[in-house]
Amino acid sequence: MMSGKHREVNIYGDIKLFAGTACPELAAEVAAYLGCPLSGRDVTLFPNDNLFVRLHSSVRGQDVYVIQTTSKPVHRNLMELLIMLQTLRLDSAARVTAVIPYLCYARSDKKDKPRVPITARLVADMIEVAGADRYITLDLHAGQIQGFFSIPGDVLTAFHILTDYTKKLLPHMRDPVVVAADLGFAKKGRNFAATINAPIAFIEKRRSGGDDQPAALTLIGEVNNRDVLVVDDEVDTGGSVSQAVQLVKACGARDVYLIFVHPVLSSPAEKRLSELPIKQIITTNTIPIPPEKAAALQGKLKVLSVAPLLGEVIIRAHQGRSVGEMFDE
């Protein structure tokens, strides 16, 4: 086993770290963790909206990692990632890994209606065709998206980062209970609750008529006179979590904490969240939050960094070591 690991290190040269323009702060944190500077590149947007990428130095024979989240503007950021991957492949990199903290189109993971696409599969195919040998991402909306990739990858979770922070808050809470924002998140919600040794409750939601927006109908579990931790994987426009918070408050909840991984925060999310009776909003930096949106949340926002997690996984991937050991798997 050890000789195989050493061979893998020898096959792939030094780490070369590149960043797109979507999450420069997160990329800089990962580089600092690794003690490895970000490699130079030019990303040019021409007047006709075409993108052009040029590397400042050769990556021939190197182990290359490209950090690029695919949040808004989605198509600019996705296309930039694809072009960077192809540029590195054509420059004869030994191995190219796409590090995608937030993967776009993850909600389009199945044909739930006639005559609709499975866009998450298309995105996976594009990343592979562009030149990625591997991928690293965080908290996919649906586990089956892993099966859309034909290349190996590491699908990580930031929930241990969120639970570690939450445990520090527990001594100041009264009878805390975790509430899964919908039944589709029940398993992850239960795991979150088990990790912090708290009971679990669920919100049942249904779509009515031709309206695509779900309505929160029923709370399954007890929250009366208890502090509540509403958990979800991402918050987009904030409609679902707003209904969830209002429902638990109507059922007698005391302080409410909102916890999620991906802060998509499409308009009018910041307005909705700022108007809710929430004590704290806890999320991560898989997607950069514009200063004006952070300011609108009136000091309730706590952003935890995923940089150490990504940095450690990059080191282990480079050295051919187990990533599962980080999570006792």
C-alpha positions, 0 to 999 in steps of 0.5 A, spaced: 500 500 500 505 504 501 509 503 495 502 505 491 502 512 495 509 513 493 508 512 486 502 517 485 506 522 489 511 521 484 507 521 478 504 528 479 508 533 480 508 539 485 501 542 487 499 548 482 493 552 485 489 556 480 483 561 482 477 563 478 474 570 479 468 567 483 471 566 490 478 570 490 477 570 498 476 563 499 481 561 494 486 566 498 485 562 504 486 555 501 493 558 498 494 560 505 493 554 508 497 550 503 503 555 504 502 555 496 501 561 492 496 562 487 499 561 480 498 567 475 493 567 470 489 572 466 482 572 465 479 577 460 472 578 458 472 581 451 467 586 448 463 581 445 462 577 452 467 572 450 472 569 455 480 568 454 484 565 459 492 565 459 497 562 464 503 566 466 507 559 467 507 552 464 504 547 468 507 541 464 507 535 469 504 538 475 498 537 479 493 542 478 487 545 482 482 550 480 478 553 485 472 556 482 465 556 485 459 557 480 454 561 483 451 568 480 453 570 475 452 562 474 454 562 466 460 567 466 463 563 472 461 556 469 464 558 462 470 561 466 471 554 470 471 550 463 475 554 459 481 554 465 480 547 465 481 546 458 487 551 458 490 547 463 489 540 459 492 543 453 498 545 457 500 538 459 498 538 466 499 531 469 492 532 473 487 537 473 482 537 479 476 542 479 475 545 486 467 547 486 465 549 493 458 550 490 456 546 484 450 550 479 444 546 477 444 541 482 437 542 483 436 540 476 438 532 478 432 528 475 426 528 470 420 530 475 416 533 469 415 531 462 420 534 457 425 537 462 432 536 462 437 533 467 442 539 467 446 537 473 448 531 468 450 536 463 454 540 467 458 534 470 459 532 462 462 539 461 467 539 466 469 532 464 470 534 457 473 540 459 479 537 462 478 535 469 481 528 471 478 529 478 473 534 482 472 536 489 465 539 491 461 541 498 454 538 500 451 537 493 443 538 493 442 530 491 447 525 492 445 522 486 449 527 482 455 524 484 453 518 479 453 523 473 460 524 473 465 519 470 471 521 473 473 520 481 471 526 486 471 527 493 464 530 495 465 533 502 460 536 507 461 542 511 456 540 516 461 538 521 464 545 521 457 548 522 456 543 528 462 544 531 460 552 531 453 550 534 456 546 540 459 552 542 452 555 542 449 549 546 450 551 553 447 558 552 440 555 549 434 552 552 432 545 550 435 546 543 431 542 538 433 541 530 428 542 525 429 540 518 426 545 513 423 539 509 422 532 509 427 531 503 432 534 508 430 529 514 436 524 513 442 530 514 437 534 519 437 527 523 445 526 522 446 534 525 441 533 531 445 526 533 452 530 532 450 535 537 445 530 541 439 534 540 432 532 538 429 532 531 423 535 528 421 536 521 417 541 517 412 538 512 411 542 505 407 540 499 406 544 492 399 546 491 396 547 484 400 549 479 404 553 484 412 551 484 413 555 491 412 550 496 407 551 502 409 549 509 404 546 512 405 542 518 410 541 524 412 534 526 415 534 533 415 539 539 418 546 539 414 549 544 418 553 549 425 551 546 430 554 542 430 552 535 436 550 530 433 550 523 437 547 518 438 546 510 443 545 505 442 552 502 438 558 502 436 561 495 430 566 495 429 565 502 422 563 501 422 556 504 426 558 510 422 564 512 415 559 512 419 555 516 421 560 521 414 563 522 411 556 523 416 554 529 415 561 532 407 560 531 408 553 535 411 557 541 419 556 539 423 561 543 430 563 539 431 561 532 437 560 529 438 559 521 443 554 519 445 552 512 451 551 508 450 555 501 448 562 502 446 563 495 441 569 497 438 571 491 433 577 491 429 578 496 433 573 500 436 578 505 430 582 506 426 576 508 431 574 512 432 581 515 425 581 517 425 574 521 425 573 528 432 570 528 437 570 533 443 568 528 444 566 521 450 561 521 453 559 514 459 558 510 463 562 505 462 557 499 459 563 496 461 570 497 456 574 500 456 581 497 457 586 503 451 590 502 447 583 503 451 582 509 450 589 512 442 588 511 442 582 515 444 587 521 449 583 525 446 576 525 450 573 520 456 568 522 460 566 516 464 560 517 470 558 512 471 552 509 478 553 506 481 549 511 477 543 509 478 544 502 486 545 503 486 539 507 483 535 502 487 538 496 493 535 500 491 528 501 489 528 494 496 530 492 499 525 497 495 519 495 492 519 502 485 517 505 480 523 505 475 519 509 480 518 515 478 526 516 471 524 518 473 517 521 470 513 515 
